[in-house]
């Protein structure tokens, strides 16, 4: 894997992907997104990987798309943009993704962070969609995911002014689940990943899918999907192991079966 994406693990069920383009504040060019997409393929296929953490540096998670690369594309180039497939691959990753965000998460960086299932932010984190300042708009979920995360008014404010919000505001709005000291952000994200890795893998996968369906379905449809997933889990060995362990007052030994 080229060094613009560093991969560690899995350790205790967690792989850590570190965006590593320090000279460009981890701007998400096609190569980096492609490497992330392929790294997720590897993680998806590895039964020892139960969760993934994506992080950047203390200064920047990712400060947007690569402007030079974007400027070189005309209308046809954007229509045939290979990055679209990479974004789709990130979106359909079935295992939990935890984002550990310090510094700037702007444009594509904010959009990547919003692809995570759980988002941990350092106190120095700044989230924004500044594309409007370039005469363009978000194109990788920055309008659709943002309104679902923070509500229409704040999403409009961020997308139409380009002004970023602080980690504290992001927590208040529901964009992030927790704020840490910057030097502890990655450690905390890994701890959460390790906690998830100890759970029953099939239950984790179906729980993630069910929660995400809440954005796509009305309540009645969502409740039907949830009940179906709940019923499917009744046929797993891990469900029986969980019940037995509870009754026997011991830790469960889940196998993903």
SULZI-V998340 format. One record per residue. N is the residue number from 1. RES is the residue in one letter. SS is DSSP state (helix for helix, strand for strand, loop for the rest). PHI is phi in degrees with one decimal (999 if undefined). Layout:
N/RES/SS/PHI
N/RES/SS/PHI
This chain:
1/X/loop/999
2/X/loop/-56.8
3/X/loop/-78.5
4/X/loop/-79.3
5/X/strand/-138.9
6/X/strand/-95.1
7/X/strand/-121.0
8/X/strand/-123.4
9/X/strand/98.0
10/X/strand/-77.9
11/X/strand/-129.5
12/X/loop/53.9
13/X/loop/86.9
14/X/strand/-121.9
15/X/strand/-103.1
16/X/strand/-115.7
17/X/strand/-107.2
18/X/strand/-111.6
19/X/strand/-64.8
20/X/loop/-139.0
21/X/loop/-124.3
22/X/helix/-60.5
23/X/helix/-70.1
24/X/helix/-118.7
25/X/loop/51.2
26/X/loop/60.7
27/X/loop/-55.0
28/X/strand/-89.8
29/X/loop/-85.1
30/X/helix/-61.4
31/X/helix/-63.1
32/X/helix/-65.0
33/X/helix/-63.7
34/X/helix/-65.3
35/X/helix/-65.1
36/X/helix/-64.6
37/X/helix/-60.7
38/X/helix/-69.4
39/X/helix/-64.5
40/X/helix/-68.9
41/X/helix/-57.3
42/X/helix/-62.7
43/X/helix/-66.8
44/X/helix/-62.5
45/X/helix/-82.3
46/X/loop/-94.7
47/X/loop/-65.2
48/X/loop/-80.1
49/X/loop/-96.2
50/X/loop/-104.3
51/X/strand/-157.2
52/X/strand/-126.7
53/X/strand/-112.2
54/X/strand/-113.6
55/X/strand/-143.3
56/X/loop/-128.5
57/X/loop/-109.0
58/X/loop/-65.6
59/X/loop/-84.9
60/X/strand/-154.2
61/X/strand/-68.2
62/X/strand/-165.8
63/X/loop/-95.0
64/X/loop/108.0
65/X/strand/-79.2
66/X/loop/-80.2
67/X/helix/-63.2
68/X/helix/-61.8
69/X/helix/-66.7
70/X/helix/-63.9
71/X/helix/-64.6
72/X/loop/-80.7
73/X/loop/-99.0
74/X/loop/-92.9
75/X/helix/-56.4
76/X/helix/-65.0
77/X/helix/-62.2
78/X/helix/-72.9
79/X/helix/-61.7
80/X/loop/-103.4
81/X/loop/-58.0
82/X/loop/-66.5
83/X/helix/-65.2
84/X/helix/-57.5
85/X/helix/-64.4
86/X/helix/-67.9
87/X/helix/-62.4
88/X/helix/-64.7
89/X/helix/-66.7
90/X/helix/-61.1
91/X/helix/-64.1
92/X/loop/-94.7
93/X/loop/-61.5
94/X/loop/-87.0
95/X/loop/-92.1
96/X/strand/-64.1
97/X/strand/-114.4
98/X/strand/-115.3
99/X/strand/-98.0
100/X/strand/-111.0
101/X/strand/-110.5
102/X/loop/-121.8
103/X/loop/67.2
104/X/strand/-78.0
105/X/strand/-127.8
106/X/strand/-119.9
107/X/loop/56.0
108/X/helix/-59.5
109/X/helix/-66.2
110/X/helix/-66.5
111/X/helix/-64.5
112/X/helix/-64.1
113/X/helix/-59.6
114/X/helix/-73.4
115/X/loop/-73.2
116/X/loop/-73.3
117/X/loop/-82.1
118/X/strand/-135.1
119/X/strand/-123.7
120/X/strand/-106.7
121/X/strand/-119.3
122/X/strand/-74.7
123/X/loop/-60.7
124/X/loop/-92.3
125/X/loop/-69.8
126/X/strand/-134.4
127/X/strand/-112.7
128/X/strand/-162.0
129/X/loop/-123.3
130/X/helix/-89.1
131/X/helix/-57.0
132/X/helix/-57.8
133/X/helix/-70.1
134/X/helix/-103.6
135/X/loop/78.6
136/X/loop/-128.6
137/X/loop/-143.8
138/X/loop/-59.5
139/X/loop/-134.5
140/X/loop/-129.7
141/X/loop/105.1
142/X/loop/-69.0
143/X/loop/-98.0
144/X/helix/-74.3
145/X/helix/-73.4
146/X/helix/-63.3
147/X/helix/-66.6
148/X/helix/-73.5
149/X/helix/-83.0
150/X/helix/-119.1
151/X/loop/93.4
152/X/helix/-67.2
153/X/helix/-64.3
154/X/helix/-69.3
155/X/helix/-61.4
156/X/helix/-60.0
157/X/helix/-58.9
158/X/helix/-67.1
159/X/helix/-75.2
160/X/helix/-88.9
161/X/helix/-99.3
162/X/loop/76.5
163/X/loop/-78.5
164/X/loop/-79.7
165/X/strand/-117.7
166/X/strand/-78.9
167/X/helix/-61.2
168/X/helix/-63.1
169/X/helix/-64.7
170/X/helix/-63.0
171/X/helix/-66.6
172/X/helix/-61.9
173/X/helix/-83.4
174/X/loop/93.2
175/X/loop/-73.3
176/X/loop/-117.9
177/X/loop/-99.4
178/X/strand/-161.9
179/X/strand/-116.5
180/X/strand/-128.4
181/X/loop/-61.0
182/X/helix/-51.8
183/X/helix/-73.5
184/X/helix/-107.0
185/X/helix/-61.5
186/X/helix/-63.8
187/X/helix/-57.8
188/X/helix/-66.9
189/X/helix/-62.2
190/X/helix/-65.5
191/X/helix/-58.9
192/X/helix/-64.6
193/X/helix/-60.2
194/X/helix/-65.9
195/X/helix/-62.7
196/X/helix/-64.5
197/X/helix/-62.8
198/X/loop/-84.4
199/X/loop/-85.4
200/X/loop/-70.7
201/X/helix/-57.4
202/X/helix/-68.0
203/X/helix/-64.0
204/X/helix/-62.6
205/X/helix/-62.7
206/X/helix/-71.1
207/X/helix/-65.5
208/X/helix/-58.9
209/X/helix/-63.6
210/X/helix/-66.7
211/X/helix/-61.9
212/X/helix/-67.2
213/X/helix/-63.5
214/X/loop/-60.0
215/X/loop/-79.1
216/X/loop/-109.4
217/X/loop/-125.8
218/X/loop/-75.9
219/X/helix/-61.5
220/X/helix/-63.1
221/X/helix/-65.8
222/X/helix/-62.8
223/X/helix/-66.3
224/X/helix/-64.9
225/X/helix/-62.6
226/X/helix/-58.7
227/X/helix/-65.6
228/X/helix/-62.1
229/X/helix/-63.5
230/X/helix/-59.4
231/X/helix/-68.0
232/X/helix/-57.7
233/X/helix/-64.8
234/X/loop/-64.0
235/X/loop/-93.9
236/X/loop/-94.1
237/X/helix/-66.7
238/X/helix/-64.6
239/X/helix/-62.5
240/X/helix/-65.7
241/X/helix/-62.7
242/X/helix/-62.7
243/X/helix/-67.3
244/X/helix/-63.3
245/X/helix/-63.3
246/X/helix/-63.0
247/X/helix/-67.4
248/X/loop/-90.2
249/X/loop/55.5
250/X/loop/-136.3
251/X/loop/-77.0
252/X/loop/-71.9
253/X/loop/-116.3
254/X/loop/-81.0
255/X/loop/-120.1
256/X/loop/79.7
257/X/loop/-123.5
